[in-house]
Each structure stands twice: as C-alpha cells, then as structure tokens.
Amino acid sequence: MRVTTLGCNGCITGNLRTTCYLVDDDILIDAGTGAGDLSLQQAIAINTVFLTHAHLDHCGMLPMLADAAGNFHDTPLTVYALPEAISAIRRNILNGEIWPDYTALPTPERPYIRFQPIAPGETVELNGRKFTALPARHAVPCVGYRLDSGAASLVYSGDTTFCEDFWQALNRIANLKYLLIENTFLNANAAGAARSGHMTANLLAQGLRLLQRPVELFIVHMEAGREEDSMREILRAVEEFKPAPLLRGWVFEF
C-alpha cells in the first residue's frame, strides 16, 4: 500500500491543508482541504472514502469531490463513516441548502454518493487491503483507522483525546509499523483539550506508556502557529519514540 499525505494539519493557512490521505490511487482517508489538490483525473479515480468524523476539516471537501467527479462515475462514491457522522453530514451539508443531496442526485437510482455505516472493530477489505475502524474519543463520534497491507499496518488516530481502548487495539496489531496521531493542544491548554476531545503531549505520553509494540511515530493536527512549541513538548514527553511532525507530501509505502 502507498499512502500519500495530502493534508495533515488543523488549518488551511499558507501551505497547510486539513486532513486527507490518498491510499494508492483510489481511496481517501478523510476528505479535508488536502483533497482539493487532486487533479480532476485523480479525483475521478477515487471510488471510496473512509471518514473519521463529521467535522469540516475532515469531510468538507467530500461534497465538492462528488460534484467534480460524479458525472464521470458509473457507480456512486462509497463513503464509510459512523452512523452519527452520516446523519450529521446529511442533515447539515447535503441538505439541499448548503449543498445538493448527492445521496439522491442526479437520480435516486444513480446518486453521486452512497454512504456505508461502519462501526469500531469492523474491517472492510478492498482488493486485498484491509481497513479497520478503531475506537477514539472526540467531541463528536469519531474513529481512527488501521490500514493493513498484509506486510505491515499504518494507524491513523483520527481526532481523539486519551482513549485506552485505542491503545489496547494497537497492542493487538502484530504488524504495526506506523502511527499517525493527533496532538492538537499544548499542555497548558489541558482544559481545552478535555472539552474538545483532543490530545496534548502529556496525554500522548500516557497513551504511549500503554503501547507494547515498537512503532514509527508521526504527529499530525497540531494547533496552527504553535507547531514548534508542540513538538518541543512532545519530544520532552516521549523522546524515546523519536516522534516526527508529519508534513504534507510525505509518502508511506508498506
């Protein structure tokens, strides 16, 4: 499997893009503003999207992706997400006011989007590639994802604060190689992290103490303008894991 980082930030200033990972040439994990960098031909090639949750920085480009590429598809774009996320997107975005309801348009028989509910622990296999939803704790219902090529696994946490079930799920992954995990707030904003369901360096250290497997650790979704301060705190807290900030354009092959 090849995973290309189209976006891994929490904002859109400068060269930053919000969360979107391209798997091979046909699948997206989340559809934040990073999806806007796809060419039309690349967009047409996408047939499946796995959403972590319904916040705009993770799903905001989904309606426009469907709009750009849907007319070129013979079948709908399949979108896996939690039932709560599907309901929120239908109610608040694909509602005929903010955007057309592409779950029923252009026709109910051939819509541009087909939602498929997924639950934590559920695995979807697509041409030998396995995608498993993992537990997370956020301000709204959210999952992370395990991407398993057979040879190795990459895990993306989605948006989450400390979640013991998430770390225990990682311990059950025998071929774990990469962990992409959010760390939105500085330790000084622990109250904000608790309120919004995000990670701090202290919470990340708490989770990593539960991890019983080696892993290559990449940090995503840091607060805009505080990335350097965040990495300093993370390095002090979990230096032994050699954490690195993930950058747009980074490619994983496994």
C-alpha positions as CSV (number, residue, x, y, z in Angstrom):
1,M,0.0,0.0,0.0
2,R,1.1,3.6,-0.7
3,V,-0.3,6.4,1.5
4,T,0.3,10.0,0.3
5,T,-0.2,12.8,2.8
6,L,-2.4,15.4,1.1
7,G,-3.2,17.2,4.3
8,C,-2.4,16.6,8.0
9,N,-3.0,19.9,9.7
10,G,-5.8,21.6,11.6
11,C,-5.9,24.7,9.5
12,I,-5.5,26.0,5.9
13,T,-3.1,28.9,6.2
14,G,-0.1,29.1,3.8
15,N,0.8,25.7,2.5
16,L,-1.1,23.8,5.2
17,R,-4.1,21.6,4.3
18,T,-6.6,19.8,6.6
19,T,-6.7,16.1,6.9
20,C,-6.7,13.9,3.8
21,Y,-4.7,10.8,2.9
22,L,-4.6,9.2,-0.5
23,V,-4.3,5.4,-0.4
24,D,-2.8,4.1,-3.6
25,D,-4.8,5.9,-6.3
26,D,-8.4,5.1,-5.4
27,I,-9.1,5.6,-1.7
28,L,-9.2,8.6,0.6
29,I,-8.9,8.6,4.4
30,D,-10.9,11.8,5.3
31,A,-11.7,14.5,2.8
32,G,-10.3,17.7,4.2
33,T,-8.9,20.5,2.1
34,G,-6.0,18.3,1.1
35,A,-8.4,16.7,-1.4
36,G,-8.5,20.0,-3.2
37,D,-5.0,19.4,-4.5
38,L,-6.1,16.4,-6.5
39,S,-6.2,16.8,-10.3
40,L,-9.5,16.1,-12.0
41,Q,-8.2,12.7,-13.2
42,Q,-7.0,11.9,-9.7
43,A,-10.4,12.8,-8.3
44,I,-12.2,10.7,-10.8
45,A,-10.0,7.7,-9.8
46,I,-11.3,7.9,-6.2
47,N,-14.1,5.4,-5.6
48,T,-14.0,5.0,-1.8
49,V,-13.7,7.4,1.2
50,F,-13.3,6.5,4.8
51,L,-14.3,9.3,7.2
52,T,-13.2,9.5,10.8
53,H,-15.9,12.0,11.7
54,A,-18.1,14.9,10.5
55,H,-16.1,17.9,11.4
56,L,-15.4,20.2,8.4
57,D,-11.6,19.8,8.4
58,H,-12.1,16.1,7.8
59,C,-15.1,16.0,5.5
60,G,-15.5,19.5,4.0
61,M,-14.3,18.6,0.5
62,L,-16.4,15.5,0.2
63,P,-19.4,17.3,-1.4
64,M,-17.2,19.1,-3.9
65,L,-15.2,15.9,-4.7
66,A,-18.5,14.2,-5.6
67,D,-19.6,17.2,-7.6
68,A,-16.3,17.3,-9.6
69,A,-16.0,13.6,-10.3
70,G,-19.5,12.2,-10.0
71,N,-20.5,12.7,-13.6
72,F,-17.6,10.6,-14.7
73,H,-18.5,7.6,-12.5
74,D,-20.8,4.7,-13.4
75,T,-21.3,3.9,-9.7
76,P,-21.6,6.1,-6.6
77,L,-18.6,7.1,-4.5
78,T,-18.8,4.8,-1.5
79,V,-18.3,6.7,1.8
80,Y,-17.7,4.7,5.0
81,A,-18.4,6.5,8.3
82,L,-20.1,6.1,11.7
83,P,-23.9,6.4,11.5
84,E,-23.7,9.6,13.6
85,A,-21.3,11.1,11.1
86,I,-23.5,10.1,8.1
87,S,-26.6,11.7,9.8
88,A,-24.7,14.9,10.6
89,I,-23.4,15.3,7.0
90,R,-26.8,14.6,5.5
91,R,-28.5,17.0,7.9
92,N,-26.1,19.9,7.8
93,I,-24.3,19.7,4.4
94,L,-26.2,17.5,1.9
95,N,-29.5,19.2,2.7
96,G,-30.3,21.0,-0.5
97,E,-29.4,24.3,1.1
98,I,-25.6,24.1,1.9
99,W,-25.1,21.6,-0.9
100,P,-27.2,19.3,-3.1
101,D,-28.2,16.0,-1.7
102,Y,-25.9,13.8,-3.7
103,T,-27.2,10.7,-1.9
104,A,-30.3,11.1,-4.2
105,L,-29.0,13.2,-7.1
106,P,-28.6,13.3,-10.0
107,T,-31.2,10.5,-9.6
108,P,-32.1,8.2,-6.8
109,E,-31.0,5.2,-8.9
110,R,-27.6,6.7,-9.7
111,P,-26.6,9.1,-6.9
112,Y,-23.1,10.5,-6.7
113,I,-22.6,9.3,-3.0
114,R,-23.5,6.1,-1.3
115,F,-23.0,6.1,2.5
116,Q,-22.0,2.9,4.2
117,P,-22.1,2.7,8.0
118,I,-19.1,1.4,9.8
119,A,-18.5,0.6,13.5
120,P,-15.4,0.4,15.7
121,G,-13.8,-3.0,15.2
122,E,-15.3,-3.5,11.7
123,T,-13.0,-4.3,8.8
124,V,-13.5,-3.6,5.2
125,E,-11.4,-5.4,2.6
126,L,-10.8,-3.8,-0.8
127,N,-8.6,-5.7,-3.3
128,G,-6.6,-7.3,-0.5
129,R,-6.2,-4.1,1.5
130,K,-7.9,-4.1,4.9
131,F,-9.3,-1.0,6.6
132,T,-10.4,-1.4,10.3
133,A,-12.2,1.3,12.3
134,L,-10.6,1.9,15.7
135,P,-12.1,3.4,18.8
136,A,-11.5,7.1,19.5
137,R,-12.8,9.8,22.0
138,H,-13.6,13.2,20.5
139,A,-16.2,15.9,20.9
140,V,-18.3,14.1,18.3
141,P,-18.4,10.4,17.5
142,C,-15.1,9.5,15.8
143,V,-13.0,6.6,14.8
144,G,-9.4,6.1,13.8
145,Y,-8.3,3.6,11.1
146,R,-5.9,0.8,10.7
147,L,-4.6,0.3,7.1
148,D,-3.3,-3.2,6.7
149,S,-1.4,-4.3,3.5
150,G,-0.7,-7.7,5.0
151,A,3.0,-6.9,5.2
152,A,2.5,-4.0,7.7
153,S,-0.1,-1.7,9.2
154,L,-0.4,2.0,9.4
155,V,-2.7,3.5,12.0
156,Y,-4.2,7.0,11.9
157,S,-5.8,8.1,15.1
158,G,-8.4,10.5,13.8
159,D,-9.2,13.2,16.3
160,T,-9.0,11.9,19.8
161,T,-8.1,12.6,23.4
162,F,-6.7,9.8,25.6
163,C,-8.6,6.6,24.8
164,E,-7.4,3.4,26.5
165,D,-9.4,1.3,24.0
166,F,-7.4,2.8,21.1
167,W,-4.1,1.9,22.7
168,Q,-5.2,-1.6,23.5
169,A,-6.4,-2.0,19.9
170,L,-2.9,-1.1,18.8
171,N,-1.4,-3.7,21.0
172,R,-3.3,-6.3,19.1
173,I,-1.8,-5.3,15.7
174,A,1.1,-7.7,15.2
175,N,2.4,-6.0,12.1
176,L,2.1,-2.4,13.4
177,K,4.7,-0.1,11.7
178,Y,3.4,3.5,11.5
179,L,1.3,5.6,13.9
180,L,0.0,8.9,12.8
181,I,-1.5,10.6,15.9
182,E,-3.0,13.9,16.6
183,N,-1.6,16.3,19.2
184,T,-3.7,19.5,18.9
185,F,-3.1,21.4,22.1
186,L,-0.2,22.5,24.3
187,N,-0.2,21.1,27.9
188,A,-1.1,24.5,29.2
189,N,-4.5,24.1,27.5
190,A,-5.4,20.8,29.1
191,A,-8.9,22.2,29.8
192,G,-9.5,23.0,26.1
193,A,-8.2,19.6,25.1
194,A,-10.6,17.9,27.6
195,R,-13.5,20.0,26.4
196,S,-12.9,19.4,22.7
197,G,-11.6,15.8,22.8
198,H,-8.1,16.4,21.6
199,M,-4.6,15.3,22.7
200,T,-1.7,17.1,24.5
201,A,1.8,15.9,24.9
202,N,1.0,14.7,28.5
203,L,-1.9,12.7,27.2
204,L,0.1,11.3,24.4
205,A,2.8,10.1,26.9
206,Q,0.0,8.5,29.0
207,G,-1.1,6.5,25.9
208,L,2.3,5.5,24.7
209,R,3.1,4.1,28.1
210,L,0.4,1.5,27.3
211,L,1.8,0.6,23.9
212,Q,3.6,-2.7,23.9
213,R,4.9,-2.6,20.3
214,P,7.6,-0.6,18.5
215,V,6.3,2.0,16.1
216,E,7.4,4.8,13.9
217,L,5.6,7.9,15.4
218,F,4.3,10.9,13.4
219,I,2.5,13.8,14.8
220,V,-0.4,15.5,13.0
221,H,-3.2,18.1,13.6
222,M,-1.1,20.5,15.7
223,E,-2.5,23.9,16.5
224,A,-1.7,26.5,13.9
225,G,1.2,28.7,14.8
226,R,2.2,26.5,17.8
227,E,3.7,23.6,15.9
228,E,7.3,24.2,17.2
229,D,6.1,24.6,20.8
230,S,4.0,21.4,20.4
231,M,6.9,19.4,19.1
232,R,9.2,20.6,21.9
233,E,6.7,19.4,24.5
234,I,6.2,16.1,22.6
235,L,9.9,15.5,22.4
236,R,10.3,16.1,26.1
237,A,7.4,13.7,26.9
238,V,8.1,10.8,24.5
239,E,11.7,11.3,23.2
240,E,12.3,7.6,23.2
241,F,9.8,7.1,20.4
242,K,11.6,9.6,18.2
243,P,8.4,11.5,17.2
244,A,8.5,13.5,13.9
245,P,6.0,16.0,12.6
246,L,4.2,14.7,9.5
247,L,4.5,17.0,6.5
248,R,2.2,17.4,3.5
249,G,3.5,15.3,0.6
250,W,5.0,12.6,2.8
251,V,4.5,9.1,1.4
252,F,4.4,5.8,3.3
253,E,4.9,2.5,1.5
254,F,4.3,-0.7,3.3
